[in-house]
Structure formats: C-alpha cells, structure tokens
C-alpha cells in the first residue's frame, strides 16, 4: 500500500494555475511598471482595468437592487405576523424601520468594495478611485431602502400605532372659548 504524506507547513506556489475566467487583477502604477518591464503593452493593462471596472459596476447594481428583491418576502412575513400589537410584530417592524436607516447611513461602506479601478494615465500615474460611476447604483439603493421603510410604515399604520387620525392628536388641541355664557355662571363667577 502506498503511503500518503500530507505536509501543510510549506505553501504550494500555484505557478501553473491560470486565473479563473472573468478575473482580472487590478491595475496600479506598480503593475504598469511591471508590465513595461515584462514587455507587455499598456493596452493590456488598460483593458484589464476596464473589465475590472465593468465587473465592479455589475456587482454594485446587484447590491443596489438587493433590498427590492427581498421586499416580497418581507411583505409575506408581515402579512403572516397579523395586525395585532404583539412582540413578534413589533420586532419585525423595528427591524423594517431601523434596517433601511442604518443601510442608508452606511452607504459609503457598502459601496467601498465597488469603487472602480481607474485606467492608468499615459505618464504612468494612476488617478485615485472615485464614487462618480457609483452614483446611479447608490441612488437606486437609497430608493429601494425607502421602499422597505415604506413597507414598515404601512404595517405600523395597519396596526394602528401611527398617529394618523384627528383623535390621536386630541391632547394637543386647545378648547375654544364658548361664544356666550349663561346668566347663572355670570352671577356665580362674576
């Protein structure tokens, strides 16, 4: 019988393993200098950066539309939770109201990984990545989070815990002075 020796102390160098399809290493000034040293043209590096940017934008749009994809499931869960004021319903509403707010406040952290890699300039320098290409996905993300928030507010309204009627504001209303008083009151109070 053959003996198998497993040695995990030394890492294996994947020298002959090609990159998976669709993977393009990010291009930087260091990569551009290395490419010139290896005899590669800058067009290859620029094309790699462009494809990387396209992939990042595609992933950013997936992130932007993810709250809208979960909206039907959340609506069904709210339907099955009932319209009474119970701890389960209140917990779900709390998550529906706080989740979108925290997501909108942390939007830059959510889209940080998708900042496009800019193509190197002709002089070999690479500009700093910006959020300019991510503005449409970010706006869509905020709108989808607003739809989730609107679903939570609608559930609050159906449960009756939103002050929407005039009876909910009675304590803040003031009484009007009566147009006239009786003669007996005028005699008693002067």
N, C-alpha and C positions, 0 to 999 in steps of 0.2 A: 504494500500500500504506500502511496506517495504521501510525503509529509508536506503540509502547507504551513509556511512561515508567514505570519502576519506581523509586519513591522510598521507601526504607525508613528514612530518617532521622527522619521525623515519625511518631509512633504514631497509629493510627486510633482515634478515640473511638467505641466501639460504643453510640451513643445510641439507635438504633432497634432494637437487637437485644434480644429478650426473653430472660429467664433460661430455661435448659433445664428440661424437666419434671422435677419432683422436687427441684429445687434451691431451698433456702430459705436466705437469708442469715442468719447468726447474729444473734440479738437481744442487744443490750447496752444499758446505760443511755444511751449516746450515740445509739443507734438509736431508743430510745424517745423521747428528747427531740426528735430529728429528725422522728419520726412525728407527735408532737404539733404540731410547727411546720408540718408539711405538711397537717395536718387529718386524719390517719389515726387511727383508734381504737386503743386499746391491745389490743383483742381480736385485731386482725390481727397484731400483733407477738407476742402470746402464742401464737396459733395457729401462727405461723411457728416459734417456739421449740419448741413441742410436736412439730411434724412433723420438725424437725431432730433432736430427741432420739430420736424413733422410728426415723429413718433410721440414726442412730449406733448405737442398740441392735441393730438388724438386722445392721449391719456387724460389731459386736462378737461376735454369735453366730456369724457366718461365720468370724471369726478363731478363736473358741473351738473350733469343730468341724474346723478345717483339719488338725490333726495326725491326727485319726481318719480323715479322707479319704485321707491318704497312707499309712496303715497297710497296706492290702493290697499296694500297690506295693512297699513295703519288705519285706514278708514274701516276696514272689516273688523279689526280689533276693537276699535271704538264702538262700532255697532254692537258687537257681542258683549261689551262691558256694561251695557244698559244705560238708562238715563237717570238712575238714582244717584244720590251722593253717597258713594261708598269709598273705602280706602283704595280699592283697586282702580276705580275710575279716576279718582283724584291723582293717584300715582302716574297713570298714563297721561293725564292732562298735564301734569307737572313736567313730564319728560317731553311732551309735544311743545310746550311753551318755552322751556329753557334750552332744549337742544338746538333749535334754529338760531336763537340769540347767541349762544356761545359759538356756533359754527360761523356766523357772520362776523363776530368779533375776532375770530382766529382765521380769517380767510387767507391772510398772507402766509401763515404757517402751512395751511392746507395746500396752497399752490406753489410753495417754495421748491418742491422737487421738480416742478414742470417748467421752471424758468428756462427759456430757450438758450441754447448754446450759440452765441453769435459767431458768424463766419470770421476768420482772421482777415485782417486788412492786408493790403499789398505790401506794406512795410514790415509785416510780420507780427504786429501787435494785435492783441485780441481785445475788443471792447468789453466792458462789463455787461453781464446779463441784465436784462430789464424785464419789467412786467407788461410792456406795451402790447405784446401779442396775446397776453392772457386776459386782457380787459373784457372781451366778449364772453369767454367762459366764466369769468368772475361775476359778471352781471347776471348771467343765466343761473349761476349758483345761488346768488342772493334772491332772485325771483323764485327759484324752487324752494328755498328755505322759507320764503314768505308764504308760499302755498301750504307748507307744513304748519306754519304758525297760524294761518287762517283756518286750517282744519281743527287745530286745538281750540281756537277761539269759538268756532262754530259749536264744538262739543260743549264748551263752557256755557254757551247761550242755550243749548238744548237742555242742559241740566238745570238751568235757572240760576247759575251763580254769577252771571254777568248783570250788572245793573243797567237794564235796557228800558224798563218801563218807568212811568211817572211815579208809581208807588214806591220805587226803590230810592227816590230822592226826596221823599216827604220830610225827612228830618232836616233838610237844608232849606226848605221853603219857609217863608215867613207869612204870618196871617195878616190879611188886610184889615184895616180899621173898618168897622161897620159904618154904613152911611148915616145912621141915626140911632139914638139910644132911646129907651123908654123913659117916661117921666118918673117912674118909681126909682130907677137907677140914678137919675139926676138928683133926686131928693136925698138918696142914701149917701152917694159918693160926692155929691156937690158939683 
